[in-house]
Amino acid sequence: MKKDPAFLFYSKDFYEGTRLMLPEERACLIDLMIYQHQNGGVPNDVKRLTLYCSGVSEEAIKSTLDIKFKLVDSLWYSKKMSEVTSERSEKGRKNKLIGTFGHVVKKLNLSVKDEKYIKSKFDVAKMLQEESEWDSERLTEWCKNAIALIEDANANVSIGININYAFDEFWDLYDKKVGDKAKCKAKWDSLKDSERGIIIKTIPSFKSSISDRKFLPYPSSYLNQERWLDECGGNDYDINSYFERYGELSDQERNNLSKLIEAIPIKERTQRQSNHLFQHKPTL
């Protein structure tokens, strides 16, 4: 990245922070901050610094360094200078990223709907955490990949698959991005709306119940083993979900099913443990 030609100077901070310094030390401080900004650090060589801080004594230079700088690996650094320089640099990176993203989106000539979706997925803070720069080419590729996901979702709708929660919402919320993503997505798309809704609702509590993240199941295992049922406990047995699978129940069958559920001890009454009722239709 091109070197920043300027740094922020907070007059109030400077005034308050140098009130007890001599005029000679104040002048020296400004020279040394400029030196640090231009060279990255101030050398631990007082005689050489007298050439840079013209007209300032060695004693004033030593005093200023001791008061306002810290020696690290043979170079002196002003903490305040480092902070304001870093702050300005990060702000510059952020503005550049936002500007480049806006240019890329405009160039792609997206529909209003697709542009809104792309912008909702654009996470500046997360992108800035990466070491590699987000240039125009990389952002264009990112946008095209996001658009491809939209097209996949549209294709699912066109063949009669109604996805109430997009796979990426589950993928990001579960946040253990390992395993075969394509197979995991296929499993997600095959679920019912009600199942996807339960999953999205219960993932936070499921994750919080696992103390060590390394024991969190792979996302594909979570879906294939119906682990979301772990969080559907208590007495919340939804008979409606039973006959969604097997068809409408008569009054007699409904009563018999209720008796089967009530026969399970309360302390064991979790939908996970009695899931055999929903996996294999009993005689009612």
C-alpha positions as semicolon CSV with decimal commas, in nm:
position;residue;x (nm);y (nm);z (nm)
1;M;0,000;0,000;0,000
2;K;0,121;0,351;-0,087
3;K;0,268;0,542;0,207
4;D;0,029;0,792;0,367
5;P;0,175;1,144;0,311
6;A;0,013;1,287;0,627
7;F;-0,084;1,206;0,984
8;L;-0,352;1,346;1,215
9;F;-0,245;1,610;1,465
10;Y;-0,481;1,658;1,759
11;S;-0,405;2,007;1,888
12;K;-0,589;1,964;2,220
13;D;-0,411;1,634;2,296
14;F;-0,077;1,788;2,204
15;Y;-0,139;2,094;2,418
16;E;-0,255;1,895;2,723
17;G;0,022;1,639;2,686
18;T;0,309;1,887;2,657
19;R;0,213;2,159;2,909
20;L;0,495;2,058;3,145
21;M;0,756;2,033;2,869
22;L;1,004;2,308;2,787
23;P;0,961;2,493;2,454
24;E;1,281;2,327;2,329
25;E;1,136;1,983;2,414
26;R;0,808;2,062;2,240
27;A;0,989;2,159;1,921
28;C;1,199;1,842;1,948
29;L;0,885;1,630;1,992
30;I;0,735;1,758;1,667
31;D;1,059;1,690;1,476
32;L;1,083;1,337;1,619
33;M;0,719;1,255;1,535
34;I;0,777;1,368;1,177
35;Y;1,090;1,152;1,165
36;Q;0,897;0,847;1,291
37;H;0,619;0,903;1,038
38;Q;0,865;0,924;0,749
39;N;1,101;0,645;0,856
40;G;0,897;0,411;1,077
41;G;1,101;0,468;1,393
42;V;1,353;0,702;1,557
43;P;1,713;0,570;1,579
44;N;1,876;0,537;1,921
45;D;2,153;0,777;1,825
46;V;2,129;1,113;1,999
47;K;2,425;1,270;1,815
48;R;2,269;1,192;1,477
49;L;1,934;1,325;1,595
50;T;2,090;1,662;1,677
51;L;2,139;1,700;1,300
52;Y;1,767;1,641;1,245
53;C;1,641;1,841;1,542
54;S;1,828;2,155;1,446
55;G;1,918;2,386;1,733
56;V;1,808;2,140;2,005
57;S;2,052;2,017;2,267
58;E;2,132;1,651;2,330
59;E;1,984;1,685;2,679
60;A;1,651;1,805;2,535
61;I;1,645;1,517;2,285
62;K;1,716;1,260;2,559
63;S;1,450;1,411;2,782
64;T;1,190;1,412;2,503
65;L;1,263;1,052;2,410
66;D;1,233;0,940;2,774
67;I;0,903;1,126;2,825
68;K;0,717;1,060;2,500
69;F;0,879;0,758;2,332
70;K;0,946;0,394;2,404
71;L;1,260;0,206;2,299
72;V;1,188;-0,117;2,107
73;D;1,465;-0,310;1,930
74;S;1,701;-0,010;1,907
75;L;1,430;0,223;1,771
76;W;1,221;0,479;1,957
77;Y;0,844;0,491;1,896
78;S;0,577;0,739;1,999
79;K;0,271;0,542;2,109
80;K;0,038;0,826;2,012
81;M;0,195;0,856;1,667
82;S;0,163;0,480;1,612
83;E;-0,205;0,490;1,714
84;V;-0,310;0,781;1,492
85;T;-0,110;0,645;1,196
86;S;-0,271;0,302;1,230
87;E;-0,617;0,459;1,270
88;R;-0,575;0,666;0,954
89;S;-0,437;0,367;0,763
90;E;-0,732;0,145;0,857
91;K;-0,978;0,418;0,765
92;G;-0,806;0,454;0,429
93;R;-0,825;0,079;0,363
94;K;-1,192;0,077;0,457
95;N;-1,279;0,368;0,229
96;K;-1,084;0,215;-0,056
97;L;-1,260;-0,120;-0,015
98;I;-1,606;0,039;-0,004
99;G;-1,529;0,253;-0,309
100;T;-1,393;-0,041;-0,510
101;F;-1,693;-0,255;-0,414
102;G;-1,934;0,017;-0,528
103;H;-1,752;0,045;-0,862
104;V;-1,759;-0,334;-0,914
105;V;-2,131;-0,360;-0,833
106;K;-2,212;-0,076;-1,073
107;K;-2,003;-0,235;-1,349
108;L;-2,182;-0,571;-1,311
109;N;-2,515;-0,401;-1,389
110;L;-2,714;-0,618;-1,147
111;S;-3,089;-0,626;-1,098
112;V;-3,223;-0,428;-0,803
113;K;-3,294;-0,753;-0,615
114;D;-2,948;-0,901;-0,680
115;E;-2,772;-0,576;-0,591
116;K;-2,959;-0,560;-0,262
117;Y;-2,859;-0,919;-0,183
118;I;-2,493;-0,858;-0,273
119;K;-2,478;-0,551;-0,050
120;S;-2,636;-0,741;0,240
121;K;-2,353;-0,997;0,222
122;F;-2,077;-0,736;0,197
123;D;-1,903;-0,743;0,538
124;V;-1,636;-0,470;0,543
125;A;-1,500;-0,550;0,890
126;K;-1,459;-0,919;0,810
127;M;-1,289;-0,852;0,476
128;L;-1,043;-0,607;0,632
129;Q;-0,926;-0,879;0,872
130;E;-0,769;-1,065;0,580
131;E;-0,408;-0,987;0,498
132;S;-0,446;-0,996;0,119
133;E;-0,594;-0,688;-0,044
134;W;-0,944;-0,684;-0,193
135;D;-0,872;-0,539;-0,535
136;S;-1,122;-0,494;-0,819
137;E;-1,054;-0,839;-0,967
138;R;-1,099;-1,022;-0,637
139;L;-1,419;-0,831;-0,550
140;T;-1,561;-0,906;-0,896
141;E;-1,503;-1,278;-0,841
142;W;-1,664;-1,256;-0,494
143;C;-1,972;-1,085;-0,638
144;K;-2,006;-1,340;-0,917
145;N;-1,988;-1,627;-0,667
146;A;-2,261;-1,462;-0,457
147;I;-2,475;-1,420;-0,769
148;A;-2,423;-1,788;-0,853
149;L;-2,571;-1,879;-0,515
150;I;-2,876;-1,668;-0,597
151;E;-2,913;-1,846;-0,930
152;D;-2,889;-2,185;-0,757
153;A;-3,166;-2,082;-0,519
154;N;-3,379;-1,960;-0,810
155;A;-3,322;-2,291;-0,988
156;N;-3,448;-2,477;-0,682
157;V;-3,763;-2,267;-0,679
158;S;-3,819;-2,327;-1,049
159;I;-3,826;-2,704;-0,999
160;G;-4,069;-2,679;-0,710
161;I;-3,834;-2,664;-0,411
162;N;-3,943;-2,392;-0,170
163;I;-3,645;-2,283;0,041
164;N;-3,767;-2,066;0,327
165;Y;-3,413;-2,027;0,470
166;A;-3,114;-2,011;0,234
167;F;-2,838;-2,266;0,290
168;D;-2,581;-1,989;0,345
169;E;-2,781;-1,866;0,643
170;F;-2,746;-2,208;0,806
171;W;-2,379;-2,238;0,696
172;D;-2,284;-1,903;0,850
173;L;-2,492;-1,949;1,165
174;Y;-2,356;-2,301;1,237
175;D;-2,008;-2,165;1,159
176;K;-1,809;-2,486;1,133
177;K;-1,725;-2,472;0,765
178;V;-1,576;-2,817;0,710
179;G;-1,678;-3,122;0,509
180;D;-1,847;-3,149;0,171
181;K;-2,039;-2,823;0,135
182;A;-2,224;-2,936;-0,181
183;K;-2,364;-3,250;-0,016
184;C;-2,452;-3,053;0,294
185;K;-2,645;-2,804;0,081
186;A;-2,829;-3,087;-0,098
187;K;-2,938;-3,224;0,240
188;W;-3,049;-2,877;0,353
189;D;-3,256;-2,829;0,037
190;S;-3,427;-3,165;0,091
191;L;-3,560;-3,067;0,436
192;K;-3,907;-2,936;0,502
193;D;-3,972;-2,569;0,573
194;S;-4,066;-2,655;0,931
195;E;-3,741;-2,846;0,984
196;R;-3,528;-2,564;0,846
197;G;-3,716;-2,319;1,067
198;I;-3,649;-2,529;1,380
199;I;-3,281;-2,559;1,287
200;I;-3,228;-2,186;1,245
201;K;-3,411;-2,120;1,573
202;T;-3,225;-2,380;1,782
203;I;-2,867;-2,363;1,648
204;P;-2,753;-2,100;1,904
205;S;-2,869;-2,306;2,203
206;F;-2,731;-2,627;2,048
207;K;-2,387;-2,468;2,006
208;S;-2,390;-2,319;2,355
209;S;-2,457;-2,665;2,501
210;I;-2,121;-2,787;2,366
211;S;-1,840;-2,651;2,583
212;D;-1,552;-2,734;2,348
213;R;-1,593;-2,627;1,984
214;K;-1,388;-2,923;1,860
215;F;-1,672;-3,152;1,967
216;L;-1,926;-2,961;1,757
217;P;-2,045;-3,208;1,490
218;Y;-1,966;-3,146;1,126
219;P;-2,258;-2,961;0,963
220;S;-2,337;-3,264;0,745
221;S;-2,348;-3,489;1,053
222;Y;-2,570;-3,237;1,233
223;L;-2,821;-3,250;0,946
224;N;-2,804;-3,622;0,866
225;Q;-2,839;-3,723;1,232
226;E;-3,120;-3,471;1,289
227;R;-2,931;-3,323;1,582
228;W;-3,161;-3,022;1,589
229;L;-3,408;-3,252;1,768
230;D;-3,170;-3,241;2,067
231;E;-3,301;-2,893;2,134
232;C;-3,672;-2,979;2,091
233;G;-3,722;-3,107;2,443
234;G;-3,979;-3,081;2,722
235;N;-4,344;-3,158;2,651
236;D;-4,348;-2,984;2,311
237;Y;-4,454;-3,285;2,104
238;D;-4,618;-3,157;1,790
239;I;-4,867;-3,419;1,674
240;N;-4,914;-3,215;1,358
241;S;-4,557;-3,297;1,254
242;Y;-4,646;-3,664;1,302
243;F;-4,929;-3,671;1,056
244;E;-4,740;-3,445;0,813
245;R;-4,533;-3,758;0,769
246;Y;-4,804;-4,023;0,785
247;G;-5,126;-3,846;0,697
248;E;-5,424;-3,722;0,896
249;L;-5,501;-3,902;1,221
250;S;-5,842;-4,006;1,338
251;D;-5,956;-3,898;1,686
252;Q;-5,885;-4,247;1,816
253;E;-5,535;-4,253;1,666
254;R;-5,463;-3,908;1,807
255;N;-5,566;-4,023;2,156
256;N;-5,355;-4,337;2,127
257;L;-5,053;-4,133;2,017
258;S;-5,093;-3,901;2,315
259;K;-5,096;-4,203;2,547
260;L;-4,773;-4,334;2,389
261;I;-4,603;-4,000;2,453
262;E;-4,739;-3,971;2,807
263;A;-4,605;-4,319;2,886
264;I;-4,249;-4,187;2,849
265;P;-4,108;-4,072;3,186
266;I;-4,102;-3,694;3,210
267;K;-3,727;-3,680;3,272
268;E;-3,672;-3,872;2,948
269;R;-3,939;-3,688;2,754
270;T;-3,736;-3,529;2,477
271;Q;-3,832;-3,540;2,115
272;R;-3,488;-3,682;2,040
273;Q;-3,536;-3,984;2,269
274;S;-3,891;-4,057;2,153
275;N;-3,813;-3,986;1,789
276;H;-3,888;-4,351;1,704
277;L;-4,254;-4,246;1,705
278;F;-4,183;-4,024;1,410
279;Q;-3,933;-4,248;1,232
280;H;-4,151;-4,562;1,236
281;K;-4,527;-4,542;1,240
282;P;-4,660;-4,755;1,528
283;T;-4,996;-4,925;1,533
284;L;-5,238;-4,680;1,695
